[in-house]
Amino acid sequence: MDAAHTTKKISSVLAVALLFAGAASAQKLATSAGDNPTVTLSSLGQTQQTLTLSSTDGSAIPFTLTKGTATWFNVTPTSGTTPATITFTLVGSCETNGACASGSIVSVFSSFGTQSITVKQSNTPGGGGGGGSTLITAAPNPVTLNTTFVGGFAFATSTVTNNTTTPVTV
């Protein structure tokens, strides 16, 4: 075997080894809700939500977080090392400029990737139109249904009322 052939074999083996080493060490910033998730906050129930940040290989990754100018929710912590729990807390009403419907972006930066988390508030006025965001609550809760049996079928009547100007379709 001549020197050129030996060098070619060594280069091939080295390239394959580097390829496997790179694939084995590939790590990425991840959230418990998948890539670039959406978090929905509601004054009618879910005033706080959490996500877990981690690395895909379990190693510790430092991160920083930016929220933008939204004042209707807080997010903590603003920096740390994975694994970490990020907490989103509703602290006010989000009724300006439609930011509740389209969401506010929280960006999580690391040297192993970025996650963009969309934060929405679900009980905004005018949230109808299919895929809307208005929640319905009952008072009293639970709702007791009175049923009438006719021909083996149960029929129930319940009244739904709405205390907003947004129509509700059931």
MDTraj code that builds the backbone (N, CA, C; nanometers):
import mdtraj as md
import numpy as np

residues = "MET ASP ALA ALA HIS THR THR LYS LYS ILE SER SER VAL LEU ALA VAL ALA LEU LEU PHE ALA GLY ALA ALA SER ALA GLN LYS LEU ALA THR SER ALA GLY ASP ASN PRO THR VAL THR LEU SER SER LEU GLY GLN THR GLN GLN THR LEU THR LEU SER SER THR ASP GLY SER ALA ILE PRO PHE THR LEU THR LYS GLY THR ALA THR TRP PHE ASN VAL THR PRO THR SER GLY THR THR PRO ALA THR ILE THR PHE THR LEU VAL GLY SER CYS GLU THR ASN GLY ALA CYS ALA SER GLY SER ILE VAL SER VAL PHE SER SER PHE GLY THR GLN SER ILE THR VAL LYS GLN SER ASN THR PRO GLY GLY GLY GLY GLY GLY GLY SER THR LEU ILE THR ALA ALA PRO ASN PRO VAL THR LEU ASN THR THR PHE VAL GLY GLY PHE ALA PHE ALA THR SER THR VAL THR ASN ASN THR THR THR PRO VAL THR VAL".split()
xyz = np.array([
    [0.0846, -0.1161, 0.0000],
    [0.0000, 0.0000, 0.0000],
    [0.0900, 0.1235, 0.0000],
    [0.0640, 0.2152, -0.0915],
    [0.1489, 0.3342, -0.0984],
    [0.0978, 0.4412, -0.0016],
    [0.1749, 0.5488, 0.0175],
    [0.1452, 0.6543, 0.1144],
    [0.0159, 0.7273, 0.0789],
    [-0.0106, 0.7492, -0.0470],
    [-0.1312, 0.8214, -0.0878],
    [-0.2559, 0.7409, -0.0532],
    [-0.2504, 0.6091, -0.0759],
    [-0.3637, 0.5227, -0.0464],
    [-0.3869, 0.5160, 0.1050],
    [-0.2808, 0.5069, 0.1826],
    [-0.2904, 0.5032, 0.3284],
    [-0.3496, 0.6342, 0.3812],
    [-0.3036, 0.7471, 0.3280],
    [-0.3557, 0.8775, 0.3698],
    [-0.5041, 0.8882, 0.3385],
    [-0.5451, 0.8380, 0.2218],
    [-0.6852, 0.8421, 0.1826],
    [-0.7715, 0.7599, 0.2778],
    [-0.7241, 0.6417, 0.3190],
    [-0.7986, 0.5570, 0.4125],
    [-0.8109, 0.6240, 0.5488],
    [-0.7001, 0.6816, 0.5964],
    [-0.7015, 0.7472, 0.7262],
    [-0.7967, 0.8668, 0.7228],
    [-0.7966, 0.9410, 0.6144],
    [-0.8861, 1.0560, 0.6011],
    [-1.0314, 1.0124, 0.6031],
    [-1.0626, 0.9040, 0.5372],
    [-1.2005, 0.8539, 0.5343],
    [-1.2463, 0.8105, 0.6731],
    [-1.1604, 0.7380, 0.7436],
    [-1.1945, 0.6917, 0.8777],
    [-1.2105, 0.8109, 0.9721],
    [-1.1214, 0.9088, 0.9608],
    [-1.1289, 1.0273, 1.0454],
    [-1.2571, 1.1076, 1.0175],
    [-1.2959, 1.1211, 0.8919],
    [-1.4175, 1.1948, 0.8561],
    [-1.5406, 1.1267, 0.9147],
    [-1.5482, 0.9944, 0.9060],
    [-1.6616, 0.9205, 0.9613],
    [-1.6647, 0.9358, 1.1136],
    [-1.5502, 0.9282, 1.1784],
    [-1.5435, 0.9429, 1.3243],
    [-1.5898, 1.0815, 1.3677],
    [-1.5476, 1.1843, 1.2945],
    [-1.5906, 1.3206, 1.3269],
    [-1.7406, 1.3383, 1.3054],
    [-1.7944, 1.2763, 1.2031],
    [-1.9372, 1.2828, 1.1767],
    [-2.0166, 1.2209, 1.2912],
    [-1.9755, 1.1034, 1.3383],
    [-2.0427, 1.0396, 1.4509],
    [-2.0271, 1.1202, 1.5792],
    [-1.9111, 1.1747, 1.6021],
    [-1.8873, 1.2546, 1.7229],
    [-1.9744, 1.3798, 1.7223],
    [-1.9887, 1.4435, 1.6077],
    [-2.0733, 1.5630, 1.5982],
    [-2.2188, 1.5300, 1.6220],
    [-2.2681, 1.4193, 1.5667],
    [-2.4078, 1.3805, 1.5861],
    [-2.4337, 1.3420, 1.7309],
    [-2.3386, 1.2764, 1.7951],
    [-2.3574, 1.2331, 1.9327],
    [-2.3572, 1.3513, 2.0298],
    [-2.2870, 1.4578, 1.9960],
    [-2.2776, 1.5693, 2.0886],
    [-2.3735, 1.6834, 2.0551],
    [-2.4584, 1.6642, 1.9540],
    [-2.5515, 1.7708, 1.9155],
    [-2.6515, 1.7921, 2.0279],
    [-2.6537, 1.9120, 2.0820],
    [-2.7514, 1.9455, 2.1836],
    [-2.8287, 2.0679, 2.1390],
    [-2.9472, 2.0815, 2.1919],
    [-3.0365, 2.1880, 2.1499],
    [-3.1187, 2.2326, 2.2695],
    [-3.1522, 2.3607, 2.2740],
    [-3.2419, 2.4132, 2.3764],
    [-3.3835, 2.3657, 2.3441],
    [-3.4530, 2.3114, 2.4426],
    [-3.5871, 2.2563, 2.4204],
    [-3.6812, 2.3014, 2.5322],
    [-3.8136, 2.3006, 2.5036],
    [-3.9142, 2.3274, 2.6070],
    [-4.0002, 2.2030, 2.6260],
    [-4.0658, 2.1950, 2.7397],
    [-4.1523, 2.0807, 2.7694],
    [-4.2768, 2.0789, 2.6810],
    [-4.3057, 2.1884, 2.6105],
    [-4.4230, 2.1959, 2.5227],
    [-4.3832, 2.1942, 2.3752],
    [-4.2628, 2.1514, 2.3437],
    [-4.2182, 2.1458, 2.2049],
    [-4.1517, 2.2748, 2.1614],
    [-4.1135, 2.2791, 2.0342],
    [-4.0468, 2.3972, 1.9802],
    [-4.1434, 2.5133, 1.9632],
    [-4.0992, 2.6314, 2.0048],
    [-4.1734, 2.7567, 1.9867],
    [-4.3204, 2.7446, 2.0272],
    [-4.3471, 2.7087, 2.1532],
    [-4.4854, 2.6841, 2.1974],
    [-4.5644, 2.8116, 2.2233],
    [-4.6927, 2.7936, 2.2514],
    [-4.7824, 2.9015, 2.2915],
    [-4.8303, 2.8744, 2.4334],
    [-4.8276, 2.9775, 2.5164],
    [-4.8773, 2.9706, 2.6537],
    [-4.9999, 3.0606, 2.6610],
    [-5.1107, 3.0099, 2.7158],
    [-5.2328, 3.0891, 2.7271],
    [-5.2634, 3.1133, 2.8741],
    [-5.2790, 3.2407, 2.9087],
    [-5.3140, 3.2811, 3.0446],
    [-5.4573, 3.3320, 3.0456],
    [-5.5279, 3.3121, 3.1577],
    [-5.6665, 3.3544, 3.1664],
    [-5.7001, 3.3965, 3.3082],
    [-5.7661, 3.5100, 3.3228],
    [-5.8123, 3.5524, 3.4550],
    [-5.9294, 3.4674, 3.5007],
    [-5.9829, 3.3847, 3.4120],
    [-6.0957, 3.2975, 3.4452],
    [-6.0505, 3.1574, 3.4830],
    [-5.9232, 3.1372, 3.5073],
    [-5.8793, 3.0029, 3.5450],
    [-5.7281, 2.9890, 3.5507],
    [-5.6628, 2.9932, 3.4378],
    [-5.5190, 2.9698, 3.4306],
    [-5.4433, 3.1010, 3.4378],
    [-5.4273, 3.1556, 3.5580],
    [-5.3539, 3.2816, 3.5724],
    [-5.2038, 3.2579, 3.5747],
    [-5.1624, 3.1310, 3.5811],
    [-5.0199, 3.0997, 3.5824],
    [-4.9949, 2.9707, 3.5057],
    [-4.8919, 2.9710, 3.4243],
    [-4.8510, 2.8525, 3.3477],
    [-4.7006, 2.8358, 3.3616],
    [-4.6524, 2.7123, 3.3519],
    [-4.5087, 2.6874, 3.3577],
    [-4.4648, 2.6036, 3.2381],
    [-4.3411, 2.6240, 3.1981],
    [-4.2738, 2.5419, 3.0976],
    [-4.1384, 2.5031, 3.1543],
    [-4.0889, 2.3877, 3.1168],
    [-3.9555, 2.3472, 3.1569],
    [-3.8616, 2.3637, 3.0386],
    [-3.7497, 2.4317, 3.0635],
    [-3.6428, 2.4429, 2.9640],
    [-3.5410, 2.3350, 2.9926],
    [-3.4909, 2.2718, 2.8875],
    [-3.3891, 2.1686, 2.9046],
    [-3.3031, 2.1638, 2.7794],
    [-3.1995, 2.0824, 2.7850],
    [-3.1214, 2.0562, 2.6642],
    [-3.1580, 1.9163, 2.6177],
    [-3.1473, 1.8931, 2.4893],
    [-3.1885, 1.7639, 2.4350],
    [-3.0997, 1.6500, 2.4829],
    [-2.9772, 1.6805, 2.5274],
    [-2.8909, 1.5732, 2.5776],
    [-2.8785, 1.5736, 2.7298],
    [-2.9564, 1.6583, 2.7979],
    [-2.9553, 1.6609, 2.9432],
    [-2.8462, 1.7456, 3.0058],
    [-2.7615, 1.8053, 2.9260],
    [-2.6537, 1.8870, 2.9821],
    [-2.7051, 2.0246, 3.0221],
    [-2.6264, 2.0942, 3.1033],
    [-2.6629, 2.2280, 3.1497],
    [-2.6297, 2.3307, 3.0423],
    [-2.7294, 2.4123, 3.0059],
    [-2.7114, 2.5185, 2.9061],
    [-2.7521, 2.6502, 2.9709],
    [-2.6634, 2.7498, 2.9740],
    [-2.7042, 2.8818, 3.0231],
    [-2.7999, 2.9480, 2.9240],
    [-2.8982, 3.0230, 2.9754],
    [-2.9933, 3.0917, 2.8881],
    [-3.0267, 3.2287, 2.9447],
    [-3.0749, 3.3160, 2.8568],
    [-3.1318, 3.4448, 2.8971],
    [-3.2660, 3.4576, 2.8282],
    [-3.3526, 3.5379, 2.8859],
    [-3.4893, 3.5477, 2.8385],
    [-3.5262, 3.6951, 2.8250],
    [-3.5939, 3.7307, 2.7147],
    [-3.6442, 3.8674, 2.6979],
    [-3.7941, 3.8618, 2.6742],
    [-3.8657, 3.9589, 2.7314],
    [-4.0116, 3.9603, 2.7260],
    [-4.0670, 4.0660, 2.6329],
    [-3.9987, 4.1693, 2.6046],
    [-4.0564, 4.2776, 2.5274],
    [-4.1270, 4.3753, 2.6190],
    [-4.2259, 4.4467, 2.5663],
    [-4.2894, 4.5546, 2.6423],
    [-4.4237, 4.5179, 2.7039],
    [-4.4698, 4.3958, 2.6913],
    [-4.5992, 4.3557, 2.7473],
    [-4.5985, 4.3739, 2.8988],
    [-4.7013, 4.4402, 2.9503],
    [-4.7102, 4.4650, 3.0949],
    [-4.8182, 4.3805, 3.1613],
    [-4.8941, 4.3047, 3.0852],
    [-5.0050, 4.2290, 3.1407],
    [-4.9658, 4.0911, 3.1942],
    [-4.8381, 4.0518, 3.1758],
    [-4.7903, 3.9275, 3.2359],
    [-4.6438, 3.9433, 3.2749],
    [-4.6028, 3.8607, 3.3709],
    [-4.4624, 3.8519, 3.4109],
    [-4.4103, 3.7145, 3.3757],
    [-4.2800, 3.7064, 3.3562],
    [-4.2161, 3.5779, 3.3326],
    [-4.0877, 3.5732, 3.4150],
    [-4.0679, 3.4620, 3.4842],
    [-3.9486, 3.4436, 3.5664],
    [-3.8963, 3.3024, 3.5495],
    [-3.7680, 3.2801, 3.5626],
    [-3.6602, 3.3767, 3.5785],
    [-3.6222, 3.4359, 3.4431],
    [-3.5415, 3.5405, 3.4434],
    [-3.4980, 3.6016, 3.3174],
    [-3.3648, 3.5452, 3.2701],
    [-3.3021, 3.4623, 3.3510],
    [-3.1801, 3.3923, 3.3094],
    [-3.1612, 3.2724, 3.4006],
    [-3.0757, 3.1824, 3.3579],
    [-3.0492, 3.0636, 3.4391],
    [-2.9761, 2.9599, 3.3596],
    [-2.9819, 2.8369, 3.4088],
    [-2.9172, 2.7230, 3.3448],
    [-3.0169, 2.6078, 3.3413],
    [-3.0216, 2.5372, 3.2289],
    [-3.1134, 2.4228, 3.2170],
    [-3.0636, 2.3075, 3.3037],
    [-3.1538, 2.2239, 3.3532],
    [-3.2995, 2.2356, 3.3410],
    [-3.3532, 2.3454, 3.4321],
    [-3.4552, 2.4146, 3.3854],
    [-3.5154, 2.5239, 3.4620],
    [-3.6637, 2.5334, 3.4292],
    [-3.7410, 2.5782, 3.5262],
    [-3.8843, 2.6010, 3.5066],
    [-3.9074, 2.7496, 3.4868],
    [-3.9761, 2.7849, 3.3776],
    [-4.0132, 2.9231, 3.3501],
    [-4.1597, 2.9379, 3.3899],
    [-4.1908, 3.0431, 3.4664],
    [-4.3271, 3.0672, 3.5118],
    [-4.3810, 3.1940, 3.4473],
    [-4.4988, 3.1825, 3.3859],
    [-4.5703, 3.2950, 3.3241],
    [-4.6888, 3.3258, 3.4140],
    [-4.7023, 3.4518, 3.4570],
    [-4.8086, 3.4898, 3.5490],
    [-4.8848, 3.6096, 3.4946],
    [-5.0165, 3.5976, 3.4878],
    [-5.1034, 3.7074, 3.4465],
    [-5.1086, 3.8100, 3.5593],
    [-5.0783, 3.9367, 3.5278],
    [-5.0773, 4.0411, 3.6315],
    [-5.1670, 4.1594, 3.5965],
    [-5.2313, 4.1569, 3.4821],
    [-5.3171, 4.2680, 3.4427],
    [-5.4012, 4.2318, 3.3237],
    [-5.4791, 4.3288, 3.2794],
    [-5.5667, 4.3101, 3.1651],
    [-5.4916, 4.3413, 3.0376],
    [-5.5181, 4.2643, 2.9372],
    [-5.4528, 4.2828, 2.8085],
    [-5.5584, 4.3212, 2.7068],
    [-5.6051, 4.4425, 2.7127],
    [-5.7126, 4.4850, 2.6243],
    [-5.6696, 4.5937, 2.5274],
    [-5.5402, 4.6107, 2.5055],
    [-5.4937, 4.7179, 2.4181],
    [-5.4306, 4.6626, 2.2913],
    [-5.4648, 4.7215, 2.1804],
    [-5.4020, 4.6947, 2.0505],
    [-5.4083, 4.5493, 2.0048],
    [-5.4997, 4.4699, 2.0552],
    [-5.5134, 4.3321, 2.0100],
    [-5.3962, 4.2426, 2.0434],
    [-5.3073, 4.2848, 2.1321],
    [-5.1898, 4.2048, 2.1643],
    [-5.2271, 4.0735, 2.2314],
    [-5.3443, 4.0661, 2.2919],
    [-5.3864, 3.9423, 2.3569],
    [-5.4180, 3.8351, 2.2540],
    [-5.4847, 3.8748, 2.1468],
    [-5.5236, 3.7782, 2.0446],
    [-5.4035, 3.7295, 1.9644],
    [-5.3140, 3.8209, 1.9278],
    [-5.1982, 3.7805, 1.8476],
    [-5.0850, 3.7294, 1.9341],
    [-5.0807, 3.7679, 2.0599],
    [-4.9796, 3.7184, 2.1518],
    [-4.8591, 3.8093, 2.1619],
    [-4.7864, 3.7905, 2.2676],
    [-4.6619, 3.8615, 2.2924],
    [-4.5505, 3.7582, 2.2940],
    [-4.4387, 3.7886, 2.2338],
    [-4.3300, 3.6915, 2.2205],
    [-4.2307, 3.7043, 2.3352],
    [-4.1994, 3.5905, 2.3952],
    [-4.0907, 3.5796, 2.4923],
    [-3.9817, 3.4977, 2.4231],
    [-3.8627, 3.5543, 2.4124],
    [-3.7519, 3.4849, 2.3458],
    [-3.6552, 3.4313, 2.4498],
    [-3.6165, 3.3052, 2.4327],
    [-3.5185, 3.2416, 2.5199],
    [-3.3948, 3.2146, 2.4350],
    [-3.2835, 3.2775, 2.4736],
    [-3.1597, 3.2671, 2.3963],
    [-3.0587, 3.1794, 2.4685],
    [-2.9867, 3.0987, 2.3908],
    [-2.8748, 3.0203, 2.4428],
    [-2.7762, 2.9991, 2.3290],
    [-2.6599, 2.9499, 2.3623],
    [-2.5622, 2.9215, 2.2574],
    [-2.6001, 2.7955, 2.1799],
    [-2.7070, 2.7266, 2.2210],
    [-2.7515, 2.6051, 2.1532],
    [-2.8918, 2.6193, 2.0956],
    [-2.9285, 2.7417, 2.0620],
    [-3.0567, 2.7634, 1.9970],
    [-3.1434, 2.8643, 2.0701],
    [-3.2521, 2.9006, 2.0054],
    [-3.3469, 2.9981, 2.0587],
    [-3.4858, 2.9379, 2.0548],
    [-3.5656, 2.9669, 2.1551],
    [-3.7066, 2.9304, 2.1562],
    [-3.7882, 3.0586, 2.1623],
    [-3.8904, 3.0700, 2.0792],
    [-3.9828, 3.1835, 2.0817],
    [-4.1149, 3.1340, 2.1378],
    [-4.1523, 3.1853, 2.2533],
    [-4.2736, 3.1418, 2.3220],
    [-4.3789, 3.2519, 2.3072],
    [-4.4919, 3.2194, 2.2475],
    [-4.6017, 3.3144, 2.2303],
    [-4.6907, 3.3081, 2.3536],
    [-4.7159, 3.4231, 2.4161],
    [-4.8010, 3.4297, 2.5343],
    [-4.9284, 3.5027, 2.4949],
    [-5.0438, 3.4375, 2.5194],
    [-5.1742, 3.4960, 2.4870],
    [-5.2606, 3.5009, 2.6116],
    [-5.3568, 3.5929, 2.6114],
    [-5.4569, 3.5971, 2.7177],
    [-5.5883, 3.5551, 2.6552],
    [-5.6581, 3.4606, 2.7164],
    [-5.7735, 3.3990, 2.6509],
    [-5.9064, 3.4679, 2.6728],
    [-5.9176, 3.5614, 2.7641],
    [-6.0491, 3.6174, 2.7925],
    [-6.0608, 3.7622, 2.7462],
    [-6.0113, 3.7892, 2.6270],
    [-6.0189, 3.9241, 2.5730],
    [-6.1549, 3.9493, 2.5100],
    [-6.2006, 4.0735, 2.5071],
    [-6.3261, 4.1045, 2.4400],
    [-6.3143, 4.0787, 2.2900],
    [-6.4219, 4.0314, 2.2297],
    [-6.4216, 4.0106, 2.0853],
    [-6.3430, 3.8905, 2.0409],
    [-6.3322, 3.7908, 2.1259],
    [-6.2488, 3.6762, 2.0922],
    [-6.3190, 3.5728, 2.0077],
    [-6.4375, 3.6013, 1.9534],
    [-6.5109, 3.5017, 1.8761],
    [-6.4568, 3.4872, 1.7364],
    [-6.5372, 3.4295, 1.6488],
    [-6.4971, 3.4172, 1.5093],
    [-6.4267, 3.2883, 1.4775],
    [-6.4557, 3.1827, 1.5490],
    [-6.3914, 3.0552, 1.5217],
    [-6.2539, 3.0531, 1.5835],
    [-6.2282, 2.9527, 1.6652],
    [-6.1004, 2.9449, 1.7340],
    [-6.0852, 3.0594, 1.8322],
    [-6.1975, 3.1125, 1.8776],
    [-6.1963, 3.2298, 1.9643],
    [-6.1307, 3.2031, 2.0977],
    [-6.1285, 3.3061, 2.1781],
    [-6.0554, 3.2934, 2.3018],
    [-6.1378, 3.3313, 2.4234],
    [-6.2694, 3.3420, 2.4133],
    [-6.3514, 3.3765, 2.5274],
    [-6.3885, 3.2497, 2.6026],
    [-6.3729, 3.2503, 2.7344],
    [-6.4077, 3.1359, 2.8166],
    [-6.5469, 3.1552, 2.8740],
    [-6.6165, 3.0454, 2.8972],
    [-6.7485, 3.0499, 2.9580],
    [-6.7366, 2.9892, 3.0968],
    [-6.7956, 3.0528, 3.1945],
    [-6.7997, 2.9969, 3.3289],
    [-6.9449, 2.9825, 3.3698],
    [-6.9693, 2.8958, 3.4650],
    [-7.1053, 2.8702, 3.5107],
    [-7.1199, 2.9131, 3.6557],
    [-7.2373, 2.9670, 3.6885],
    [-7.2693, 2.9990, 3.8270],
    [-7.4149, 2.9625, 3.8493],
    [-7.4519, 2.8701, 3.9308],
    [-7.3603, 2.7951, 4.0179],
    [-7.2848, 2.6889, 3.9392],
    [-7.1780, 2.6420, 3.9963],
    [-7.0966, 2.5384, 3.9351],
    [-7.0850, 2.4248, 4.0350],
    [-7.1255, 2.3019, 4.0048],
    [-7.1627, 2.2500, 3.8733],
    [-7.3057, 2.2853, 3.8354],
    [-7.3337, 2.2770, 3.7056],
    [-7.4668, 2.3037, 3.6527],
    [-7.5475, 2.1744, 3.6632],
    [-7.6661, 2.1822, 3.7225],
    [-7.7554, 2.0675, 3.7322],
    [-7.8475, 2.0682, 3.6115],
    [-7.8510, 1.9592, 3.5382],
    [-7.9374, 1.9488, 3.4207],
    [-8.0621, 1.8689, 3.4569],
    [-8.1791, 1.9240, 3.4257],
    [-8.3053, 1.8532, 3.4422],
    [-8.3349, 1.7838, 3.3108],
    [-8.3580, 1.6551, 3.3188],
    [-8.3806, 1.5795, 3.1958],
    [-8.5221, 1.5251, 3.1900],
    [-8.5695, 1.5087, 3.0690],
    [-8.6992, 1.4489, 3.0427],
    [-8.6758, 1.3329, 2.9477],
    [-8.7276, 1.2157, 2.9807],
    [-8.7118, 1.1002, 2.8933],
    [-8.8314, 1.0900, 2.8008],
    [-8.8035, 1.0869, 2.6706],
    [-8.9080, 1.0727, 2.5705],
    [-8.8623, 0.9643, 2.4737],
    [-8.9363, 0.8560, 2.4712],
    [-8.9047, 0.7486, 2.3772],
    [-8.7650, 0.6911, 2.3957],
    [-8.7149, 0.6841, 2.5187],
    [-8.5843, 0.6261, 2.5451],
    [-8.4689, 0.7241, 2.5326],
    [-8.4958, 0.8484, 2.4928],
    [-8.3920, 0.9500, 2.4806],
    [-8.4066, 1.0528, 2.5911],
    [-8.2938, 1.0996, 2.6417],
    [-8.2969, 1.2028, 2.7455],
    [-8.2760, 1.3384, 2.6801],
    [-8.3642, 1.4324, 2.7135],
    [-8.3526, 1.5682, 2.6636],
    [-8.3246, 1.6602, 2.7822],
    [-8.2355, 1.7540, 2.7634],
    [-8.2036, 1.8469, 2.8714],
    [-8.2071, 1.9893, 2.8186],
    [-8.2491, 2.0782, 2.9049],
    [-8.2493, 2.2197, 2.8697],
    [-8.1605, 2.2927, 2.9689],
    [-8.0740, 2.3758, 2.9171],
    [-7.9869, 2.4557, 3.0017],
    [-7.9792, 2.5948, 2.9416],
    [-7.9698, 2.6950, 3.0249],
    [-7.9606, 2.8322, 2.9778],
    [-7.8172, 2.8812, 2.9948],
    [-7.7623, 2.9367, 2.8888],
    [-7.6278, 2.9936, 2.8931],
    [-7.6419, 3.1441, 2.8831],
    [-7.5832, 3.2146, 2.9778],
    [-7.5857, 3.3605, 2.9728],
    [-7.4435, 3.4116, 2.9605],
    [-7.4342, 3.5319, 2.9098],
    [-7.3046, 3.5908, 2.8815],
    [-7.3033, 3.7314, 2.9412],
    [-7.2008, 3.7620, 3.0216],
    [-7.1962, 3.8940, 3.0830],
    [-7.1049, 3.9911, 3.0084],
    [-7.0754, 3.9622, 2.8821],
    [-6.9962, 4.0517, 2.7996],
    [-7.0775, 4.0881, 2.6764],
    [-7.0251, 4.1743, 2.5920],
    [-7.0930, 4.2098, 2.4683],
    [-7.0625, 4.1124, 2.3564],
    [-6.9744, 4.0157, 2.3824],
    [-6.9378, 3.9179, 2.2822],
    [-7.0411, 3.8061, 2.2784],
    [-7.1022, 3.7787, 2.1608],
    [-7.2031, 3.6720, 2.1553],
    [-7.1390, 3.5352, 2.1785],
    [-7.2185, 3.4446, 2.2352],
    [-7.1740, 3.3086, 2.2598],
    [-7.2622, 3.2151, 2.1797],
    [-7.2014, 3.1245, 2.1065],
    [-7.2757, 3.0226, 2.0328],
    [-7.2439, 2.8877, 2.0918],
    [-7.3474, 2.8104, 2.1232],
    [-7.3283, 2.6781, 2.1812],
    [-7.3823, 2.5755, 2.0865],
])
top = md.Topology()
chain = top.add_chain()
for i, resn in enumerate(residues, 1):
    res = top.add_residue(resn, chain, resSeq=i)
    for name in ("N", "CA", "C"):
        top.add_atom(name, md.element.get_by_symbol(name[0]), res)
traj = md.Trajectory(xyz[None], top)
